Amino acid sequence: MSNTIADEIVHHVKERQPLTIWSVLGNEYFLYCVSFISFLLIWHFIAAAGLLGLATPEATIKEMIRLMSVKLAGKNLFGHIWASSRRILIGFAIGAATGLPLGLFMALNRYVNAIVKPVFDLFKPMPPIAWISISILWFGIGEPSKVFIIVIGSFVPCVLNAYAGIRIIDPELYDVIRVLGGNRRQEIFYVSFPAALPALFAGIQISMSVAWTCVLAAELVSSRSGLGWIIIRGMKLTKPELVLGGMAVIAIVAWIFSAATSGIEKLLCPWKRGIKEL
Amino acid sequence: MTPKIVCENISKFFIQKGKQRVHVLEDISLEVMNNEFLVILGPGQSGKSTLLRIIAGLETPTQGRVLKDGKEITGPGQDRGLVFQSYMLFFWRTVMGNVEIGLKLRGVEKKERRKIAQHYINLVGLEGFEKHFPHQLSGGMKQRVGIARAYANNPEIMLLDEPFGQLDAQTRMFMEKETERIWQTEKKTVIFVTNNIDEAIYLGDRIVTLKGKLPGRMDAIYDVPLPRPREHTDLEFVELRQMITDKSELVL
């Protein structure tokens, strides 16, 4: 039987190519390295020439290695990374745990939508950092006020993406369930939720990056720990290697967070794994 | 013999943008016999998909009613399976996951539903593709999944809504052959909607033509007494094709 449909199948055959200078120069990964190394070189020459008040990449890396053992305000580098990460994880967890279900409910039930949407639309365009003063007024300058900003910041993209994720589902997909004899509850569990899953992850990714913006803002305003505080510290001491090092570490940690989320998404959405190769 | 499906004077209006009434179907009456392969042939915008959705129970007729075995149809049900024009596969489920979904909804135990689903996957010729996701399949294979999914739910009546409209000509002819083979293997009452005369004559025991442009009206009913499998180049095939073309407003 299967040979009769052979004409419908597209085969992807990757031919082995001989190793030439052009195949190396044109290789994706080689070009990634070129890109990264030229970035470091340009940075190095600008810094070495004393322009723009930059520290060289070398000095920056040395400073960060030094901070791994030397304590700054009672914490070494990992302590500060954890301080920021902990705020993000708590704030993001609360924001996502409330935002995602709310978005789903709004999309699935028009009464919930009618009640929540006007107020939500009012708060939606407001930058989360605008809440800083209120937050300090309510929660003081301790941890809760920083976490609160992150909750606000990650809540909004979660609601929006969960809502959009359900709304963009082709209504005919529900017809499939209905025609097969399914009920409304089964429509939600077998179509709405799985079809919206990628959108939920999109929301989580955006929330994550908003959370980093929020935690930095909060740490810049009032803090004795965290990566934002390291940057402020470097500024006050006029140590550009500390400022740049803080920025670089943020980039790395934020990238790890994002990559971990992508990893979980791939695990939960197996149908998205193969798409890239097609 | 009593007919399996009876459509009694069906008319349908849609309300568009709040007020505008769109007249889609006008006084459609037809009977479908048990195990008959009925083709509804009509140009685009003749309301043929709407008629099929009414029989499926996804839409309610504004006037008239549809009877199945003498009982009025009030909503969708497991007794009627629908194959969609744009496949409507669950992209988050594998071929197996798609085919077994109807059984899963009815709470059929896993081992049992896998066995039934596998039978229909084999029937449509997708053996070996159980673990593929829809995006990894070609158009023809996707619709095979759609057909297997509807069949696996064991409906009495199969409704196919321009199932091969998105396929290229070769794959389309091939899928028509396959449809006939599958229907011959497990006979069911089939209502097949298409805008393609060749497809209609190749597959149908009877052909109902609808007049073009809304609202869709019944035009004529043709018997197709040709033996199966049919050949597009047979003289009788060509003659029937000519007759339908001459009589109907189909401009294809």
Boltz contact constraints between the chains, C-beta under 6 A:
constraints:
  - contact:
      token1: [A, 1]
      token2: [B, 125]
      max_distance: 6.0
  - contact:
      token1: [A, 2]
      token2: [B, 127]
      max_distance: 6.0
  - contact:
      token1: [A, 2]
      token2: [B, 128]
      max_distance: 6.0
  - contact:
      token1: [A, 5]
      token2: [B, 125]
      max_distance: 6.0
  - contact:
      token1: [A, 8]
      token2: [B, 138]
      max_distance: 6.0
  - contact:
      token1: [A, 8]
      token2: [B, 140]
      max_distance: 6.0
  - contact:
      token1: [A, 8]
      token2: [B, 141]
      max_distance: 6.0
  - contact:
      token1: [A, 172]
      token2: [B, 88]
      max_distance: 6.0
  - contact:
      token1: [A, 173]
      token2: [B, 88]
      max_distance: 6.0
  - contact:
      token1: [A, 175]
      token2: [B, 58]
      max_distance: 6.0
  - contact:
      token1: [A, 176]
      token2: [B, 88]
      max_distance: 6.0
  - contact:
      token1: [A, 178]
      token2: [B, 76]
      max_distance: 6.0
  - contact:
      token1: [A, 179]
      token2: [B, 56]
      max_distance: 6.0
  - contact:
      token1: [A, 179]
      token2: [B, 76]
      max_distance: 6.0
  - contact:
      token1: [A, 179]
      token2: [B, 82]
      max_distance: 6.0
  - contact:
      token1: [A, 180]
      token2: [B, 102]
      max_distance: 6.0
  - contact:
      token1: [A, 180]
      token2: [B, 105]
      max_distance: 6.0
  - contact:
      token1: [A, 180]
      token2: [B, 153]
      max_distance: 6.0
  - contact:
      token1: [A, 181]
      token2: [B, 77]
      max_distance: 6.0
  - contact:
      token1: [A, 181]
      token2: [B, 78]
      max_distance: 6.0
  - contact:
      token1: [A, 182]
      token2: [B, 105]
      max_distance: 6.0
  - contact:
      token1: [A, 186]
      token2: [B, 105]
      max_distance: 6.0
  - contact:
      token1: [A, 194]
      token2: [B, 92]
      max_distance: 6.0
  - contact:
      token1: [A, 271]
      token2: [B, 91]
      max_distance: 6.0
  - contact:
      token1: [A, 271]
      token2: [B, 92]
      max_distance: 6.0
  - contact:
      token1: [A, 271]
      token2: [B, 133]
      max_distance: 6.0
  - contact:
      token1: [A, 274]
      token2: [B, 136]
      max_distance: 6.0
  - contact:
      token1: [A, 275]
      token2: [B, 135]
      max_distance: 6.0
